[in-house]
Amino acid sequence: QVQLVESGGGLVQPGGSLRLSCAVSGAIFRIIKLGWFRQAPGKQRELVATITSGGLTNVVDSVKGRFTISRDNAKNSMFLQMNSLKPEDTSVYFCTAGYEALGAYWGQGTQVTVSS
């Protein structure tokens, strides 16, 4: 069974940085697609970034230039480096995975709060 566990969330001041991690188990990691979503209170879950099995990345415009997605196939892990954080980045961040498409598997989420 595929399991995803996020870590690295917390409270940070505006302009600060955080690095989220997603540990994946029970999967053929090297061929699985990965991504990050986030959900703020009262809002729908939204896509943040994706990375293919081959390492091709995509980030949404609202975080472009600030967030970087990466994966380490040797460690069965995915990361989201978040720089220049803004209060509007405050959300619960979820990692997701799938062989054909994202969304087949989800982590439990990690809270990121950007506030002074």
Order of alpha helices (4+ residues) and beta strands (2+ residues): beta-beta-beta-beta-beta-beta-beta-beta-beta-beta-beta
